[in-house]
Amino acid sequence: MAIIRVDSVSKVYHQGRVSFKALDNVALSIEKGEFVALAGPSGSGKTTLLNLIGGLDTPDEGEVYFDHKNLSEMNDSQRADLRLHHIGFVFQAYNLIPVLTAAENIDYILLLQKVEKSVRSLKVNAILQEVGLAEKATNRPDELSGGQQQRVAVARAIITDPQVVLADEPTANLDSKTGRKLLEMMKQMNRSKQVTFIFATHDPMVMEFADRLVSLQDGRIVSDTRK
């Protein structure tokens, strides 16, 4: 059953008098539990597509469906609620709050969901164990390595038990060994929790880990391969 459906989507960005077509009539369906890489060079449209799937942007033409819900028919508040409760995000730049500890960064999303403190504490402790950072719970981001910060970001994305995790170049700032460990961790979460992972990437290692590789070029899908 498709958790994501992109139907004839186009997106144009305007800079002054110049227009750039980031996506050109793209169609894509992603099933629940898939581990998918959207791959391509800079300017291929992969990040734009990821942002449309996550409701961070809206298409100029076509429709995006999340679990059979048309994102275009939602207002900003409804899309924000969808992201809060059903989608986890992992960014290239980690996007951790610098004044909060690792545990507090993870806990923050549960706080926004108004989860009871006792439940939040149990969930945060469990996810810190799962990502191998229990001993770093009280460390702030500037006291963590890049790999540890990204693991905190993944823990924050997954702690709400989302249906989908969207990851934009999550290994870009990591060395290959750390990147591989991060991908192994996310693959394990994908298998154990049946969470759908969708990556935007140009990292060959992410493409290697993916069960499905969707290649984009100049705003179009040029190949779609399941392994």
N, C-alpha and C positions, 0 to 999 in steps of 0.2 A: 504494500500500500504506500502510495507516494505521500511523504511528509512535506515535500517542497515541490511546487510546480511553477515553472516560469513559462509563460505563454506569449510568444511573439513580442518580446520586450525590446524596446529601443530606448536609448538614453543619450541626449545631446547636452554638452556643456558649452557655455558661451563665455568667452573672454574678450570683452570689448566687441569689436566687429567680427571677431573670429569665432567660428563654431567648430566643435570637435565631437564627432559621433563616437562615444565611448562603447556603446553596444548597438548592434544592428540586427534586429529581428531574431533575437536569441530565444530558443525553446529548450527547456531542460526539465527533467523529472528526477527527483532523488527519493529513494525508498528509505523507510525507517531503518536505522541501524547501519547505514552505509558509512564508509570511511573514504571520502572523496577528495581528490585534489583538483582544484581549478588552476591550471598551469598556463604559463605564457610569459613573454617578455613584458617589460614596462610598457604601458600604453595598450596592452592587449584587451583590457576590459575586465580582468579577473576581480580586482578589488571593487570596481563598480558593481559587478554582479553580486558579490558577497554583501555589499551594503544594501542592495535592493532586497535580497533574500532576508536580511536582518531588519528590514523596515527603517533603516537609517536614511534612506533616500527613496524617492518615488520615480517610477518610469515615466517617460514622455509618451510612450505607446506600449500597449500590451498590459498584461496582468501578472502579478505574483501572488501565489496562493501558499499559505502556511497552514498545514493540517486542514485543508479545504476551506480556509478563510481567506477571502480576497483582501489583501493589505490595502488596496486602493480605496476600499469602502470604509476603512477605519479612519478615525480622526487621530490627531497627534497623541492625545491621551490614551486612546485604545492601543495604538502601536507601542507606546512606551510601556503600557501594562503587559503587552505580549512579550516585549524584550525582557522585562523584569522577571516574569514567571516562567517563560518557556524557552528562552534563548540565552546561551552563555557566550561571552565574547572573550577572545584572546588576541591581544594586539602585539605588533612587532616591538613597540616601545614599552611594554609591560603595563603602563598606565596604573601603577600602584600609587596610593596616597602617601606621600613621603613622611608625614607626621604620625602615621599609624603603624603599629607593629604588623608582622605577618598575620597573626591571628585576627587582629582588628580589621585588616584589609579584607580578609575572607569573610569575617562576620558582618561587614558593612552591608553586603547585598541581602543577607537575612534580616538585618535591621530594617532595611527599606521594605521588605516583605511583611514586616510586623510580626515576625516569628518570636515566640516567647523566649526569654533569656536562657532558661534552663535547657531548652531544646537547641538553641543556637550554640551553646557551649559544648554540648555533646557532639553536635555535627561538626563543629570546627575542629575539635580535638581529633575526631575520627578521620577527617580529610587530611589533616596535617600528618597523621600517622601514615595514611595511604600514599601521600606524595613524598614521604621520607624527610619531613621537616619539623617533626615534633620538638626537637631540641632548639629550633630557631623561632619558636612561636612568639617570643617577646622581642625579636630583632626587628628593627626598622629596615626599609628597603636599602638604605645606604650602607647597611651592615651585612648585606647579602650579596652573593655573586650574581652575575647575570642569569645563570641557569637556575639558581635558587629563586630569584625574583620571578622568573617565568613559570616555575612550578607553583609559586603562590598565585600567580595569575590564572593558571589552569585550575587550581583548587577553588578559586573564587568563581570561576566560570561553571564548575561542575557541582558545587555544593547545593545548588537549588534543585538538583535533579532535572535539568532542562531536557527538552526533547531534542534540541539541536545545539551544538557548539560550533561557532564560526571563528576560525583562526586565520588572521591576516599576517602572513610571513612570520610565523611564530619562532622560527629557528634563525632568522636573519642575523641577529646579534649574538649568536652562540657559536662556539667552536663545534666541530663535527662530532666529537665524543659526547658533549653535553646535549647537543641537538638530537643525537640518536637516542639517548636516555629519555629525553622528553617525549619523543615520538613513541618509544616503547611503552611509556607510561600512559599516553593517550590512547594507544591501540588497546592496551589492557582494559582501560575504562570503557572504550567502545564495545569491547566484547562482553565485559561483565555486566555493564549497565544498559547495553543496547541503545546508547546515545548516538545519534547521528553526528558525525564530524565532517565539516566542510572546510577545506583549507584553500586560501589563495596563496600561491607560491611560485617561485622560479627555482627553488632548491631541489636538485635531483634526488636528494635523500628523502624528502617528503614524498616526491613522486614514486619513489621505490616502495615506501611504506603503504601508499594508498592502495585500496582494493579496486578503485576506479579512477581513471585519469581522464579528465575533460580538458582538452587543449584549446586555448583561445588565441586568435590572432586578428588584429585590427577590428576588434569588437564582434567577431563571429566565432562560433564553435567550429573548429576544423577537424577535430577527432574526439571520439568518446569511447574509451576502451575499458572493459571490465577484465580483471586479471583472473 
